[in-house]
Amino acid sequence: MRILDHAKPEDWYSTKSVGDDVTYIGEPFIEEFYRCNIWHIRGRDGDMLVDSGMGVVSLTAWVPLVTERPVQAVASHTHFDHIGCHHEFENRICHRCEADLLAAPTRKNTLADPYVTDEIFTKLPPLPYASTTYAVKAAPATRIVEDGDVIDLGDRHFEVIHTPGHSPGGIALWEASTGILFSGDIVYDGPLIEDTYHANAKDYVRSMERLYDLPVRVVHGGHFASYGAERHREIIKNWLGNRT
């Protein structure tokens, strides 16, 4: 049995600029498979946050970047690793199909049960954290979006693409002018999860087929490293090929 130290709150997050006024925010003491990519996007009139991590350490208290200007906090979907700090933001966005989960999260409906154990960490969050009692706080959406809606940052416009399959209300965000796709958990460069309690195999295929033809330049996924157009189509082609 591993005995893990508790991290200091000031060490919990890391940040890295990835270009295009996009900043990656990570939780380095979470094992990579479970570690959500948090994305901060700077716009002329305000900023956007795509996902907010586990919520075991305050994002607004320890990452000054997210408090500098008005922020629209988007949930790519409502699993525990993506919405933990959404309650810290005034403007919260999610798809209609998961608005009920964002408003009333439980350990089961966010998948904290069974996934959150001490084994997903390399250092535990600061005390008084305990994996057995971890839970996401309620953060009712202030805006509910549908496929085709737009999140407007003034000089930047992100189209909402409904991508059910991993979960019913999964969304990707597409900036056509730059070729940037924030893909959430429907596609990323790592093992994809297709067996959650509310996953749907037919929806997953349709979502992947839809994303294949996007003229992406770079994809920032919900987990693992970002990648370009060639890798994007390779991932989807291989995934679809294994289902025919």
RAHUZI-V832433 format. One record per residue. D_LAST is the distance of its C-alpha to the last C-alpha in Angstrom with 2 decimals. Layout:
BEGIN
d_last=(D_LAST | D_LAST)
END
This chain:
BEGIN
d_last=(42.02 | 41.99 | 44.90 | 43.93 | 46.36 | 46.22 | 45.60 | 48.09 | 46.97 | 47.89 | 45.46 | 42.46 | 40.90 | 40.31 | 39.94 | 38.92 | 39.00 | 35.84 | 37.33 | 37.21 | 39.41 | 36.59 | 37.49 | 35.27 | 36.74 | 35.60 | 36.67 | 37.05 | 38.02 | 34.67 | 32.15 | 29.59 | 26.56 | 28.54 | 30.44 | 29.81 | 30.48 | 33.22 | 33.71 | 37.07 | 37.28 | 40.72 | 41.59 | 44.90 | 45.69 | 43.91 | 41.07 | 37.66 | 36.27 | 32.55 | 32.36 | 35.33 | 34.43 | 35.48 | 38.95 | 40.80 | 43.07 | 44.19 | 42.45 | 45.28 | 47.95 | 46.56 | 44.65 | 47.25 | 44.84 | 43.32 | 46.78 | 48.29 | 47.27 | 45.70 | 42.09 | 39.27 | 37.17 | 33.57 | 31.20 | 27.60 | 27.09 | 29.41 | 28.53 | 31.68 | 31.13 | 30.92 | 33.81 | 36.56 | 39.11 | 38.34 | 41.50 | 43.55 | 42.80 | 44.43 | 41.61 | 38.29 | 35.18 | 31.98 | 29.60 | 30.85 | 28.18 | 29.50 | 33.14 | 34.18 | 32.83 | 34.63 | 37.77 | 37.67 | 35.69 | 35.84 | 34.83 | 32.05 | 30.64 | 30.55 | 29.03 | 32.26 | 32.29 | 30.82 | 30.04 | 33.53 | 35.57 | 37.89 | 35.20 | 33.36 | 36.50 | 38.35 | 41.41 | 41.91 | 42.73 | 46.47 | 48.40 | 48.52 | 44.70 | 43.29 | 39.63 | 40.52 | 41.86 | 39.66 | 38.58 | 37.64 | 40.41 | 40.03 | 39.67 | 39.39 | 37.85 | 40.48 | 37.94 | 34.81 | 32.31 | 29.68 | 27.07 | 29.07 | 32.14 | 33.87 | 35.49 | 38.58 | 40.41 | 42.87 | 41.81 | 38.15 | 35.71 | 32.37 | 30.03 | 28.26 | 24.53 | 23.30 | 20.13 | 19.46 | 16.82 | 18.70 | 21.65 | 22.66 | 25.13 | 23.56 | 24.72 | 24.58 | 27.70 | 27.72 | 30.86 | 30.42 | 33.76 | 32.87 | 29.08 | 29.01 | 26.18 | 26.79 | 23.31 | 24.24 | 21.73 | 18.56 | 18.14 | 20.46 | 20.73 | 20.44 | 18.63 | 17.13 | 18.16 | 15.83 | 18.03 | 21.26 | 23.09 | 22.26 | 18.69 | 16.21 | 12.42 | 12.12 | 14.91 | 13.45 | 10.49 | 13.27 | 15.60 | 13.57 | 13.01 | 16.72 | 17.90 | 16.18 | 18.78 | 21.78 | 24.38 | 24.85 | 27.57 | 27.23 | 25.11 | 27.02 | 24.71 | 25.73 | 25.72 | 26.11 | 27.23 | 26.93 | 25.21 | 25.10 | 23.05 | 21.51 | 20.39 | 19.12 | 16.66 | 15.77 | 15.05 | 12.84 | 11.00 | 10.46 | 9.55 | 6.89 | 5.63 | 5.81 | 3.78 | 0.00)
END
